Amino acid sequence: MPEAIGPIPFWFLKAVVLVVGAVFGSFANVVIHRLPRGASIVKPGSRCPGCGGAIRWYDNIPVISYLALRGRCRACRAPISLRYPLVEICLAVLSLASLLRALAWAGPGPTLPGLLAVWAFVFAFCFLLVVITFIDLEHWRIPPVLSVPGSALGVLFAAAAGDLTGVGVVASLAGAALGSLPLVLLIEGYRRFAGREGMGYGDVFLMAMVGATLGYASLPFVFFASSLQGLLVAVPAVLARRSPTPPWETPGSEAPRGLRHAPVPFGPFIALAALEWLFFGELIRSFVPWPG
């Protein structure tokens, strides 16, 4: 690790991106809560979901305010979901990891503006993955308003930094196409065979975003790892008869399901596999011969 990037001590830069990540985590919570409900993510300011009261600035400091308030609203004492500090911590850690990823790509002697530009692209991708994950977990859908611009951002990143990442524009466009088309064929084939929907098109747009950002070479791993990790969650849930209930069903009203019909939101597993490739892709390649 370098001692400094330009005039900035590296320890200070790491501290800054941690704080920035936590702040964006607070904003991510706003997006996660409001976007699926069709509410503005800009105004009004943060409010308690219980009493609707405005949250003061000192009660809105990422993680710290949650701990100080012991997870409850100051006004009505309604419990605050653990999701809020969890998202803030996740994005703080991913922000730091994005800086280290950018540094590894940039090589020795990077300039501060160049390093921060790469960090911004990588962190934006992580931000979108986290927001998509928590929206899909709660609402079982992935808003295209997140994944479609994310795909465009991935192509732009390839055009700007493809010489550093090894993912050029062609690999990015091929990744978007090869990531989405197999899922389209799978969705339509399953619908014709089973007579019902097995996967939503939100996953198609998400895979396009992942392929556009990470390139087509990442797709075999992302498809395999997301499917395997989804099964590792679905199988114990079915055996324990604790399959998650989709929001369109009343809890307790659904019939017992076998593994084939167990509902599991797939977006979080795609996002997890994408993060694994983003940060550990070189390690994976060192163990397994990989195309591209």
C-alpha positions as CSV (number, residue, x, y, z in Angstrom):
1,M,0.0,0.0,0.0
2,P,1.3,3.5,-0.8
3,E,1.9,5.9,2.1
4,A,0.3,8.7,0.1
5,I,-1.6,9.5,-3.1
6,G,-0.2,12.8,-4.2
7,P,-0.4,15.2,-1.2
8,I,-3.0,13.1,0.6
9,P,-1.9,10.4,3.2
10,F,-3.4,7.1,2.2
11,W,-4.8,6.5,5.7
12,F,-6.7,9.8,5.5
13,L,-8.0,8.9,2.0
14,K,-9.3,5.5,3.3
15,A,-11.0,7.3,6.2
16,V,-12.7,9.7,3.9
17,V,-14.1,7.1,1.5
18,L,-15.3,5.1,4.5
19,V,-17.3,8.1,5.7
20,V,-18.5,8.9,2.2
21,G,-19.7,5.3,1.8
22,A,-21.6,5.5,5.0
23,V,-23.3,8.8,3.9
24,F,-24.3,7.2,0.6
25,G,-25.6,4.3,2.7
26,S,-27.9,6.7,4.4
27,F,-29.1,7.9,1.0
28,A,-29.4,4.3,-0.2
29,N,-31.9,3.7,2.6
30,V,-34.0,6.6,1.3
31,V,-33.9,5.1,-2.2
32,I,-34.7,1.6,-0.9
33,H,-37.7,2.8,1.0
34,R,-39.2,5.4,-1.4
35,L,-38.4,4.3,-4.9
36,P,-40.6,1.2,-4.9
37,R,-43.5,3.2,-3.4
38,G,-43.3,5.9,-6.1
39,A,-42.2,8.6,-3.7
40,S,-39.6,11.3,-4.4
41,I,-36.1,10.4,-3.2
42,V,-35.3,14.1,-2.9
43,K,-38.0,15.6,-0.7
44,P,-39.3,15.7,1.9
45,G,-36.4,15.1,4.2
46,S,-36.0,11.9,6.2
47,R,-38.9,11.0,8.4
48,C,-39.8,8.3,10.8
49,P,-41.9,5.6,9.1
50,G,-43.9,5.2,12.4
51,C,-45.0,8.7,13.4
52,G,-44.0,10.6,10.2
53,G,-42.0,13.2,12.2
54,A,-39.0,14.8,10.6
55,I,-35.7,13.3,11.7
56,R,-33.2,15.9,13.0
57,W,-29.7,16.0,11.5
58,Y,-28.1,14.7,14.6
59,D,-30.4,11.7,14.6
60,N,-29.5,11.0,11.0
61,I,-25.7,10.4,11.3
62,P,-25.0,7.0,9.7
63,V,-24.7,4.1,12.2
64,I,-23.8,6.4,15.2
65,S,-27.4,7.8,15.5
66,Y,-28.9,4.3,15.4
67,L,-26.6,3.2,18.2
68,A,-27.2,6.4,20.2
69,L,-31.0,6.0,19.9
70,R,-30.8,2.3,20.6
71,G,-32.7,1.6,17.3
72,R,-35.7,3.6,18.1
73,C,-37.3,6.9,17.0
74,R,-36.6,9.7,19.4
75,A,-40.2,11.1,19.2
76,C,-42.4,8.0,19.1
77,R,-40.0,5.3,20.3
78,A,-41.0,3.1,17.4
79,P,-38.3,0.6,16.5
80,I,-36.1,1.4,13.5
81,S,-35.3,-1.5,11.2
82,L,-31.8,-3.0,11.5
83,R,-31.6,-2.6,7.7
84,Y,-30.7,1.1,8.1
85,P,-27.3,0.7,9.8
86,L,-26.7,-2.6,7.9
87,V,-26.9,-0.8,4.6
88,E,-24.8,2.1,5.9
89,I,-22.1,-0.3,7.1
90,C,-22.2,-2.4,3.9
91,L,-21.7,0.7,1.7
92,A,-19.0,2.1,4.0
93,V,-17.0,-1.2,3.6
94,L,-17.7,-1.4,-0.1
95,S,-16.5,2.1,-0.6
96,L,-13.2,1.2,1.0
97,A,-13.0,-2.0,-1.0
98,S,-13.8,0.0,-4.2
99,L,-10.8,2.3,-3.4
100,L,-8.5,-0.7,-3.0
101,R,-9.9,-2.3,-6.2
102,A,-9.2,1.0,-8.0
103,L,-5.7,1.1,-6.6
104,A,-5.0,-2.5,-7.8
105,W,-6.2,-1.6,-11.3
106,A,-4.3,1.7,-11.4
107,G,-0.9,0.2,-10.5
108,P,2.0,2.0,-8.9
109,G,2.1,5.8,-8.8
110,P,-1.5,6.6,-9.5
111,T,-2.7,10.2,-9.6
112,L,-5.3,11.3,-7.1
113,P,-7.9,12.4,-9.7
114,G,-7.5,9.2,-11.7
115,L,-7.8,7.0,-8.7
116,L,-10.9,8.8,-7.4
117,A,-12.5,8.6,-10.9
118,V,-12.1,4.8,-11.0
119,W,-13.2,4.5,-7.3
120,A,-16.4,6.5,-8.2
121,F,-17.3,4.1,-11.0
122,V,-16.7,1.0,-8.9
123,F,-18.5,2.4,-5.9
124,A,-21.5,3.5,-8.1
125,F,-21.8,-0.1,-9.3
126,C,-21.7,-1.4,-5.7
127,F,-24.2,1.2,-4.6
128,L,-26.7,0.0,-7.3
129,L,-26.2,-3.6,-6.3
130,V,-26.9,-2.9,-2.6
131,V,-30.0,-0.9,-3.4
132,I,-31.3,-3.5,-5.8
133,T,-30.6,-6.3,-3.3
134,F,-32.7,-4.7,-0.5
135,I,-35.5,-3.6,-2.8
136,D,-35.7,-7.2,-4.3
137,L,-35.7,-8.7,-0.8
138,E,-38.6,-6.6,0.3
139,H,-40.7,-6.2,-2.8
140,W,-39.5,-9.1,-5.0
141,R,-38.9,-6.8,-8.0
142,I,-36.0,-4.9,-9.5
143,P,-36.8,-1.4,-10.8
144,P,-35.4,-1.0,-14.3
145,V,-34.8,2.7,-13.4
146,L,-31.7,1.4,-11.5
147,S,-30.4,-1.4,-13.7
148,V,-30.8,0.3,-17.1
149,P,-28.8,3.4,-16.2
150,G,-26.4,1.0,-14.5
151,S,-25.8,-0.8,-17.8
152,A,-25.1,2.5,-19.5
153,L,-22.7,3.3,-16.7
154,G,-20.9,0.0,-17.2
155,V,-20.3,0.7,-20.9
156,L,-19.1,4.2,-20.0
157,F,-16.7,2.8,-17.5
158,A,-15.4,0.3,-20.1
159,A,-14.8,3.2,-22.5
160,A,-13.1,5.3,-19.9
161,A,-11.0,2.7,-18.0
162,G,-10.9,-0.4,-20.1
163,D,-7.2,-0.3,-20.4
164,L,-6.9,-0.6,-16.6
165,T,-9.7,-3.2,-16.0
166,G,-9.2,-5.3,-19.1
167,V,-12.9,-4.9,-19.9
168,G,-13.2,-2.8,-23.1
169,V,-16.3,-1.5,-24.8
170,V,-16.7,-4.6,-26.9
171,A,-16.4,-6.9,-23.9
172,S,-18.8,-4.7,-22.0
173,L,-21.5,-4.7,-24.8
174,A,-21.0,-8.5,-25.3
175,G,-21.4,-8.9,-21.5
176,A,-24.7,-7.0,-21.5
177,A,-26.0,-9.1,-24.4
178,L,-24.8,-12.5,-23.1
179,G,-25.9,-11.7,-19.6
180,S,-29.5,-10.9,-20.5
181,L,-30.3,-13.1,-23.5
182,P,-30.0,-16.5,-21.8
183,L,-32.3,-15.3,-19.0
184,V,-34.9,-14.2,-21.6
185,L,-34.8,-17.6,-23.2
186,L,-35.0,-19.3,-19.8
187,I,-38.0,-17.1,-18.7
188,E,-39.9,-17.6,-21.9
189,G,-39.1,-21.3,-22.1
190,Y,-40.2,-21.9,-18.5
191,R,-43.4,-20.0,-19.0
192,R,-44.3,-22.1,-22.0
193,F,-43.3,-25.3,-20.3
194,A,-44.8,-24.7,-16.9
195,G,-47.6,-22.3,-17.7
196,R,-46.4,-19.8,-15.2
197,E,-43.7,-17.2,-14.5
198,G,-40.5,-18.5,-12.9
199,M,-38.3,-15.4,-13.0
200,G,-39.0,-11.7,-13.6
201,Y,-37.5,-9.5,-16.2
202,G,-35.9,-7.4,-13.5
203,D,-33.2,-10.2,-13.2
204,V,-32.6,-9.8,-17.0
205,F,-31.9,-6.1,-16.7
206,L,-29.7,-6.8,-13.6
207,M,-27.6,-9.4,-15.5
208,A,-27.2,-6.9,-18.4
209,M,-25.8,-4.3,-15.9
210,V,-23.5,-6.9,-14.4
211,G,-22.3,-8.0,-17.8
212,A,-21.8,-4.5,-19.0
213,T,-19.7,-3.6,-16.0
214,L,-17.7,-6.8,-15.5
215,G,-17.5,-8.0,-19.1
216,Y,-18.6,-11.3,-20.7
217,A,-15.8,-13.3,-19.0
218,S,-17.4,-12.8,-15.6
219,L,-20.7,-14.4,-16.7
220,P,-20.0,-18.1,-16.3
221,F,-19.0,-17.4,-12.7
222,V,-21.9,-15.1,-12.0
223,F,-24.5,-17.5,-13.4
224,F,-22.9,-20.5,-11.5
225,A,-22.3,-18.8,-8.2
226,S,-25.6,-17.0,-8.0
227,S,-27.5,-20.3,-8.8
228,L,-25.5,-22.3,-6.3
229,Q,-25.8,-19.7,-3.5
230,G,-29.5,-19.4,-4.2
231,L,-29.9,-23.2,-3.8
232,L,-27.9,-23.0,-0.5
233,V,-30.6,-20.7,0.8
234,A,-33.6,-22.3,-0.9
235,V,-33.0,-25.9,0.1
236,P,-32.7,-25.4,3.9
237,A,-35.8,-23.0,3.7
238,V,-37.8,-25.7,2.0
239,L,-36.7,-28.5,4.4
240,A,-37.5,-26.2,7.4
241,R,-40.8,-25.2,5.7
242,R,-39.8,-21.6,6.0
243,S,-39.8,-20.5,2.4
244,P,-40.1,-16.7,2.1
245,T,-43.6,-15.4,1.3
246,P,-43.9,-13.2,-1.8
247,P,-45.6,-9.9,-1.2
248,W,-48.6,-11.0,-3.4
249,E,-49.4,-13.8,-1.0
250,T,-50.9,-13.7,2.5
251,P,-48.4,-15.1,5.1
252,G,-49.6,-18.6,6.1
253,S,-52.1,-18.9,3.3
254,E,-49.7,-20.5,0.8
255,A,-49.5,-24.3,0.3
256,P,-46.3,-26.1,1.2
257,R,-43.9,-26.0,-1.7
258,G,-41.2,-28.4,-2.9
259,L,-37.8,-27.1,-4.0
260,R,-39.0,-26.7,-7.6
261,H,-41.7,-24.2,-6.6
262,A,-39.9,-22.5,-3.7
263,P,-40.0,-18.7,-4.2
264,V,-36.6,-17.0,-3.8
265,P,-35.8,-13.5,-5.0
266,F,-32.8,-14.1,-7.3
267,G,-31.5,-10.6,-7.6
268,P,-29.6,-10.6,-4.3
269,F,-27.7,-13.7,-5.4
270,I,-26.8,-12.2,-8.7
271,A,-25.5,-9.1,-6.8
272,L,-23.5,-11.2,-4.4
273,A,-21.9,-13.2,-7.2
274,A,-21.1,-9.9,-9.1
275,L,-19.3,-8.5,-6.0
276,E,-17.4,-11.7,-5.6
277,W,-16.1,-11.5,-9.1
278,L,-15.4,-7.8,-8.8
279,F,-13.2,-8.1,-5.8
280,F,-11.9,-11.7,-6.1
281,G,-11.9,-12.2,-9.9
282,E,-8.1,-12.5,-10.1
283,L,-8.1,-15.1,-7.3
284,I,-10.8,-17.1,-9.0
285,R,-8.9,-17.0,-12.3
286,S,-5.8,-18.3,-10.6
287,F,-7.6,-21.5,-9.5
288,V,-9.8,-22.1,-12.5
289,P,-8.8,-21.7,-16.2
290,W,-11.1,-18.9,-17.4
291,P,-12.1,-17.6,-20.9
292,G,-11.6,-14.0,-21.8
